Amino acid sequence: MLTAEQWALIRNMYFIEKLSLREIARKLQLSKPTVKKAIGIKKYCEYAPGARKKKPSKLDPYKSDIAYLLSQYPNLSGQRIFEEIIKLGFAGGRTILKDYLQEIRPSKKEIFLLIETLPGEQAQVDWGNCGTITVEGCRRKLSVFVMVLSYSRMIYLEFTLSQSLDAFLEAHHNAFVFFGGIPKKILYDNLKSVVRERFGRTVNFNQTFLAFTGRYLFEPILCNVRKPQEKGKVESGIKYVKNNFLKGRFFRDYYDLRGQSYQWRDEIANKRVHGTTRQRPIDRFEEEKKLLKPLPELREEFFLARPVKSNSQSMVRFDGNHYSVPIKVALSPLTLKANSREVRIFEKDRLVASHRRCFGKYQVIDNPAHFEGLLKLKKKAGAIRLRKELFDLGKDAQAYLEGIVAAELNPDHHIKKIMELVKLYGREQVRAAITFALRYKAFGSAYLKNIILQERARQGMKEIINPVIIRHHPELTDLTIEERDLNIYDDLFE
């Protein structure tokens, strides 16, 4: 196949230098017929001696069908076209169709118009995904909330451990406090925290988010579907945070990362010369901050409420952890309000518990004061159980307890001691001692013990010593020691 250079040289030698076909063929080492054909062709693209004829494609019989589909549905996807021609008998693969569609339907690159907004008019908001980080021994997803004022490019960022609605709204509040005011409009992508459903131009906003906008008095604006370039300022801001702040820096932990991010925001991000405006955001912000709407008068810390219920252990589950509540509200419906620092739990409008927010997982955050009543309750329940066991010894036992009460003795103390005697000497010996003591009105556990020991001594039996319980080494409780003949000590003195 001749090159364009060879074709041009042949024509130059023939028409300009007036060389013969034979001479040209000899000098260029080509066949005479090839030289003759090259001279007869006026455009190189029309001449390709020796070129192979293009093989017929498997797609050729279906090109008219493809053209018809595209005339009816110009934006029909390649996958759908492939499915339709398969039905018609096409036996080729997707690649040949993809290449053909690129020839007849080249991709259109959209041209965007740079639109500048007035000072105080608009901000843009979005989340950025930043991998994971270890917090309190647990690996958690790391996100960054970014709000950019469209006019000045002043940026606010806040790293969080979730993209939940409460974190989203609290970050808004913190951004407004940072800017010292609120823009008239804020532009969003179709985030779940903002939009529940969307059908064309009909938007069903998240009601909690909508209530938040009503409190802070700004208008939420949504980008068109699949048009992220409409909020390009915040998209660029997130990219800038990832490339300029996160890359190449060391963070001891999550809290160190947050601290460094605030310093970077104030000393670098908002003091750099912006690539588009060619001014520093902090300088343009001087003009913009005067036109921001004032913050609401009530500037309390933001908490998002959610219904919860305490379990039988007097615990409330939230974000993978358990927080204690007083036992009086166990198994009751409650309201939990949380932000990034604190968890508060309410029974109706009454605050019943407050804890530090834990960002680990599977942790128990409790307040010992919440269980004081439970300990008293359990102690009372134990006393009731022992009293019932005493009554099981018979009518004399019940009468004996009444005598203890009449003698103004501590009944719970003596009941406990009497039941210890039952464990040592058995029910029959204690029952007999109660009957004997009741006859002489000798009330108290010490009298019963003396009666039992006297009877055992009369029968030649020794006193049973109450075993010592070693709590940390229970295996030593049942340890037996071999008895020795003490006469060996007498031999030492002879």
C-alpha positions in Angstrom: 0.0 0.0 0.0 1.4 3.4 -1.1 2.0 6.1 1.5 0.8 9.6 0.9 4.5 10.6 0.4 5.0 8.0 -2.3 1.9 9.0 -4.1 2.8 12.7 -4.1 6.4 11.9 -5.3 5.1 9.9 -8.2 2.9 12.6 -9.4 5.6 15.3 -9.0 8.1 13.2 -10.9 5.7 12.5 -13.7 4.0 15.9 -14.2 6.8 18.3 -13.1 10.0 16.5 -13.9 8.5 14.8 -17.0 10.0 11.4 -16.1 8.7 8.3 -17.8 6.8 5.5 -16.0 9.8 3.2 -16.4 12.2 5.7 -14.8 9.8 6.4 -11.9 9.3 2.7 -11.2 13.0 2.1 -11.3 13.9 5.0 -8.9 11.2 4.2 -6.4 11.5 0.4 -6.8 7.8 0.0 -7.6 6.0 -1.9 -10.3 5.0 0.0 -13.5 1.3 -0.7 -13.1 1.4 0.7 -9.5 3.0 3.9 -10.8 0.5 4.2 -13.6 -2.5 3.8 -11.2 -1.0 6.4 -8.8 -0.7 9.0 -11.6 -4.4 8.5 -12.5 -5.7 9.1 -9.0 -6.3 12.8 -8.1 -6.7 12.4 -4.3 -4.7 10.1 -2.1 -7.7 9.0 -0.1 -9.2 7.6 -3.2 -6.2 5.5 -3.9 -4.9 2.6 -1.9 -3.2 0.1 -4.3 -2.9 -3.3 -2.7 -5.3 -2.4 0.2 -7.6 -5.2 1.3 -11.3 -4.7 0.8 -13.1 -4.1 4.0 -14.7 -7.2 5.4 -18.4 -7.2 5.8 -19.5 -6.7 9.5 -21.9 -8.8 11.4 -23.6 -5.5 12.3 -24.2 -4.5 8.6 -27.7 -6.2 8.3 -28.9 -4.4 11.4 -27.6 -0.9 10.8 -30.9 0.2 9.4 -32.7 -1.1 12.5 -30.2 0.8 14.7 -30.8 4.0 12.7 -34.6 3.6 13.2 -34.2 3.1 16.9 -32.0 6.2 17.3 -34.5 8.2 15.2 -37.3 7.3 17.6 -35.2 7.4 20.8 -32.1 9.5 20.3 -30.8 8.9 23.9 -31.4 5.2 23.9 -28.5 3.4 25.7 -26.2 1.0 23.9 -27.3 -1.8 26.2 -31.0 -1.4 25.1 -30.0 -1.3 21.4 -28.0 -4.4 21.9 -31.0 -6.2 23.5 -33.2 -5.2 20.6 -31.0 -6.3 17.8 -30.3 -9.6 19.7 -34.1 -10.2 19.3 -33.6 -9.7 15.5 -30.9 -12.4 15.3 -27.7 -10.4 15.8 -24.9 -12.9 16.8 -22.1 -10.4 17.5 -20.8 -8.9 20.7 -21.2 -5.6 22.5 -17.8 -4.2 21.5 -18.6 -4.0 17.7 -21.9 -2.2 18.5 -20.2 0.2 20.9 -17.6 1.1 18.3 -20.3 1.7 15.7 -22.4 3.8 18.0 -19.3 6.0 18.8 -19.0 6.7 15.0 -22.6 7.6 14.4 -23.4 9.1 17.8 -20.3 10.8 19.2 -20.4 11.8 22.8 -21.5 15.3 23.4 -19.3 17.4 25.8 -21.4 19.9 27.6 -20.2 23.5 27.8 -20.8 25.2 31.1 -21.3 28.9 31.8 -19.6 30.3 34.8 -22.3 32.0 36.9 -21.3 34.4 39.7 -23.8 35.1 42.5 -24.3 38.3 44.5 -22.7 38.6 48.0 -24.8 36.9 50.7 -27.1 35.3 48.0 -26.0 31.7 48.0 -24.0 28.9 49.6 -23.4 25.4 48.4 -23.3 22.3 50.6 -22.2 18.7 50.2 -20.6 15.7 51.9 -17.2 14.2 51.0 -16.3 10.5 51.7 -12.8 10.3 53.3 -12.2 6.6 54.1 -12.1 5.4 57.7 -10.5 6.3 61.0 -10.0 4.6 64.4 -12.0 6.2 67.2 -12.1 4.8 70.7 -10.8 1.4 69.5 -13.4 1.1 66.7 -13.0 1.7 62.9 -15.5 4.2 61.7 -16.3 5.9 58.4 -14.9 9.4 58.1 -16.8 12.1 56.2 -16.3 15.8 55.7 -19.2 18.4 55.6 -18.3 21.4 53.4 -20.2 24.7 53.0 -18.9 27.3 50.6 -20.2 30.8 50.2 -20.6 31.2 46.5 -19.5 34.8 46.2 -16.4 35.0 48.5 -15.5 31.2 48.3 -15.2 31.3 52.1 -15.2 27.7 53.2 -16.4 25.9 56.3 -15.5 22.3 56.9 -16.3 19.8 59.6 -15.1 16.2 59.8 -17.8 13.8 61.2 -18.2 10.0 61.8 -21.5 9.8 60.0 -23.7 11.5 57.4 -26.8 11.2 59.5 -29.4 13.9 59.6 -28.5 15.0 63.1 -24.8 15.4 62.0 -25.9 17.2 58.9 -28.1 19.8 60.6 -25.6 20.3 63.5 -22.9 21.0 60.9 -25.2 23.6 59.3 -25.7 25.3 62.6 -21.9 25.4 63.2 -21.3 26.8 59.8 -23.8 29.6 60.3 -22.1 30.4 63.6 -18.7 30.4 61.9 -19.8 32.8 59.1 -21.7 34.9 61.6 -24.9 34.8 59.5 -27.0 32.9 57.0 -27.1 33.1 53.2 -30.5 33.6 51.5 -30.3 30.3 49.5 -28.3 27.1 49.9 -27.8 24.7 46.9 -27.8 20.9 47.4 -27.5 17.8 45.5 -30.4 15.2 46.0 -29.2 14.1 49.4 -31.4 11.8 51.5 -31.1 14.2 54.4 -32.7 16.9 52.2 -35.0 15.0 49.8 -37.3 12.1 50.5 -38.7 11.7 47.0 -38.5 13.6 43.7 -40.7 13.2 40.7 -39.6 15.7 38.0 -40.1 19.1 39.4 -42.2 17.8 42.3 -40.0 17.6 45.5 -40.9 15.9 48.8 -38.5 17.5 51.3 -37.4 15.7 54.5 -39.8 17.3 57.0 -37.2 17.6 59.8 -34.8 19.4 57.4 -37.7 21.6 56.2 -38.4 22.6 59.8 -34.7 23.4 60.2 -34.8 25.8 57.1 -37.9 27.4 58.6 -36.1 28.1 61.9 -33.0 29.5 60.2 -34.9 31.2 57.4 -33.0 30.1 54.2 -34.4 28.7 51.0 -33.1 25.2 49.9 -32.4 24.9 46.2 -31.9 21.5 44.5 -29.5 20.8 41.6 -31.1 19.1 38.5 -30.8 15.3 38.5 -27.3 14.1 37.5 -26.0 17.7 37.2 -23.3 17.9 39.9 -21.6 20.7 38.0 -24.3 23.1 39.1 -22.7 23.1 42.6 -19.2 23.1 41.2 -17.9 25.5 44.0 -18.5 23.0 46.8 -17.3 20.1 44.6 -14.1 21.9 44.1 -13.9 22.7 47.8 -14.2 19.0 48.7 -11.5 18.1 46.2 -9.3 20.8 47.6 -9.8 19.5 51.2 -8.9 15.9 50.1 -5.8 16.9 48.1 -4.4 19.8 50.1 -5.4 18.9 53.7 -5.8 15.1 54.0 -2.9 14.0 51.8 0.6 13.9 53.3 -0.5 14.8 56.9 -0.3 12.7 60.1 -3.1 12.7 62.6 -2.8 11.1 66.1 -6.5 10.5 66.2 -9.9 11.8 65.1 -9.8 14.8 67.5 -6.4 15.8 66.3 -7.6 15.6 62.7 -10.5 17.9 63.6 -8.2 20.4 65.3 -5.7 20.5 62.4 -8.6 20.9 60.0 -9.8 24.1 61.7 -6.3 25.5 61.7 -5.8 24.7 58.0 -9.2 26.2 57.2 -8.4 29.5 58.9 -4.7 29.8 58.0 -4.5 28.3 54.5 -7.8 27.6 52.8 -9.5 30.9 53.4 -6.3 33.0 53.0 -5.1 31.5 49.7 -5.5 33.3 46.4 -8.5 31.6 44.8 -7.9 30.2 41.3 -11.1 31.7 39.8 -11.6 35.0 41.6 -7.9 35.7 41.9 -8.6 37.1 45.4 -8.4 35.7 48.9 -11.7 34.4 50.2 -11.1 36.1 53.6 -10.9 39.5 51.7 -14.0 39.0 49.6 -15.8 37.8 52.8 -15.4 41.3 54.3 -17.9 42.5 51.7 -20.2 39.4 51.9 -20.6 39.0 55.6 -22.4 42.4 55.9 -25.2 41.0 53.6 -25.7 37.6 55.4 -29.0 37.3 57.4 -28.6 37.4 61.2 -28.6 34.2 63.2 -31.8 33.4 65.3 -31.8 34.9 68.8 -31.9 31.4 70.3 -28.4 30.0 69.7 -28.5 27.0 72.0 -26.6 23.8 71.1 -28.4 21.9 68.4 -29.9 18.5 69.3 -31.9 16.2 67.1 -34.7 14.2 68.9 -35.7 10.6 68.3 -38.0 8.2 70.2 -36.2 5.3 72.1 -37.2 2.8 74.7 -35.2 1.6 77.7 -34.6 -2.2 78.0 -34.9 -4.4 81.0 -31.3 -3.5 82.0 -32.3 0.2 82.1 -30.2 0.9 79.0 -31.0 2.8 75.8 -29.3 1.9 72.5 -27.9 4.6 70.3 -25.4 4.6 67.5 -24.1 1.1 68.4 -23.7 1.8 72.2 -25.8 1.6 75.3 -26.5 4.5 77.6 -28.0 4.1 81.1 -31.1 5.7 82.5 -32.6 5.6 86.0 -34.4 2.3 86.8 -37.6 4.2 87.4 -38.0 4.7 83.7 -36.8 1.3 82.6 -39.0 -0.2 79.8 -40.6 3.2 79.3 -40.8 5.1 76.0 -38.3 8.0 76.1 -36.9 10.7 73.8 -33.2 10.8 73.0 -31.5 14.0 71.9 -27.9 13.9 70.7 -25.2 16.0 69.1 -21.5 15.5 68.5 -20.7 16.0 72.2 -23.6 14.9 74.4 -26.5 12.5 74.6 -29.5 13.6 76.6 -32.5 11.4 77.4 -35.9 12.7 78.4 -39.1 11.3 79.8 -41.6 13.6 78.1 -40.1 17.0 78.9 -38.1 15.9 82.0 -34.4 15.3 81.6 -33.6 11.9 83.2 -30.0 11.2 81.9 -27.1 13.0 80.3 -23.9 11.3 79.0 -20.8 12.1 77.0 -21.2 11.1 73.4 -19.3 7.9 72.7 -18.0 7.3 69.1 -16.7 3.7 69.7 -18.9 0.7 69.2 -20.5 -1.8 71.6 -19.7 0.3 74.6 -21.7 0.7 77.8 -21.8 4.3 79.1 -23.5 4.2 82.5 -24.0 6.3 85.6 -23.9 4.3 88.9 -26.4 6.6 90.4 -29.0 5.3 87.9 -28.9 1.8 89.6 -28.9 2.8 93.3 -32.6 2.1 93.6 -32.1 -1.2 91.9 -29.6 -2.3 94.5 -32.0 -1.4 97.3 -34.8 -3.2 95.5 -32.8 -6.3 95.1 -31.8 -6.2 98.7 -35.4 -5.9 99.7 -36.3 -8.8 97.4 -33.6 -10.9 99.1 -35.0 -10.2 102.5 -38.5 -11.2 101.4 -37.1 -14.5 100.0 -35.3 -15.3 103.3 -38.5 -14.5 105.3 -40.5 -16.9 103.2 -37.9 -19.6 103.8 -38.1 -19.0 107.5 -41.9 -19.4 107.4 -41.5 -22.7 105.6 -40.0 -24.1 108.9 -43.6 -24.1 110.4 -46.0 -22.1 112.6 -43.5 -21.8 115.5 -41.0 -20.1 113.1 -43.7 -17.5 112.2 -44.5 -16.9 115.9 -40.8 -16.7 116.7 -40.3 -13.9 114.1 -43.2 -12.0 115.7 -41.5 -12.3 119.0 -38.3 -10.9 117.5 -40.2 -7.9 116.1 -41.9 -7.4 119.5 -38.5 -7.4 121.2 -37.6 -4.5 118.9 -34.7 -6.5 117.3 -33.6 -6.1 113.7 -35.7 -8.9 112.0 -33.8 -9.0 108.7 -30.5 -9.5 110.5 -31.8 -12.3 112.7 -33.6 -14.0 109.8 -30.3 -14.1 107.9 -28.5 -15.6 110.8 -31.2 -18.2 111.4 -31.1 -19.3 107.8 -27.3 -19.6 108.1 -27.9 -22.0 111.0 -30.3 -24.0 108.7 -27.5 -24.4 106.2 -25.0 -25.6 108.9 -27.2 -27.8 111.1 -30.3 -28.6 109.0 -33.9 -27.7 109.2 -34.9 -30.2 111.9 -32.3 -29.0 114.5 -33.2 -25.4 113.9 -36.9 -26.1 114.0 -36.5 -27.9 117.4 -34.4 -25.0 118.7 -37.1 -22.5 117.7 -39.8 -24.5 119.5 -37.6 -24.7 122.7 -36.7 -21.0 122.6 -40.3 -19.9 122.0 -41.3 -21.8 125.2 -38.9 -19.7 127.2 -39.4 -16.5 125.1 -35.7 -16.3 124.3 -35.8 -14.3 121.0 -32.7 -13.9 118.8 -30.4 -16.0 116.6 -27.7 -16.2 119.3 -30.2 -18.0 121.6 -31.0 -20.5 118.9 -27.3 -21.2 118.2 -26.5 -21.8 121.9 -29.5 -24.2 122.2 -28.2 -26.1 119.1 -24.6 -26.3 120.4 -25.7 -27.5 123.9 -27.8 -30.3 122.4 -25.0 -31.3 120.0 -22.5 -31.3 123.0 -24.9 -33.5 125.0 -24.8 -35.9 122.0 -21.1 -35.7 121.7 -21.1 -33.8 118.4 -18.8 -30.8 117.7 -19.7 -27.3 116.6 -19.7 -26.8 112.8 -17.6 -23.8 111.8 -19.1 -21.5 109.2 -16.7 -21.9 106.2 -14.6 -18.9 105.1 -15.4 -17.9 101.5 -12.4 -16.6 99.5 -14.1 -14.7 96.7 -11.1 -14.3 94.4 -10.0 -18.0 94.9 -13.2 -20.1 95.4 -11.2 -23.3 94.8 -9.6 -22.8 98.2 -13.0 -22.8 100.0 -13.2 -26.6 99.8 -9.5 -27.2 100.7 -9.1 -29.9 103.3 -6.1 -30.1 105.7 -4.9 -33.4 107.1 -5.2 -33.5 111.0 -1.9 -34.1 112.9 -1.3 -35.7 116.3 -0.6 -32.8 118.6 1.3 -35.1 121.1 4.5 -34.5 119.0 4.6 -31.0 120.6 4.7 -32.5 124.1 7.7 -34.6 123.1 9.6 -31.4 122.3 9.5 -30.2 126.0 10.5 -33.5 127.6 
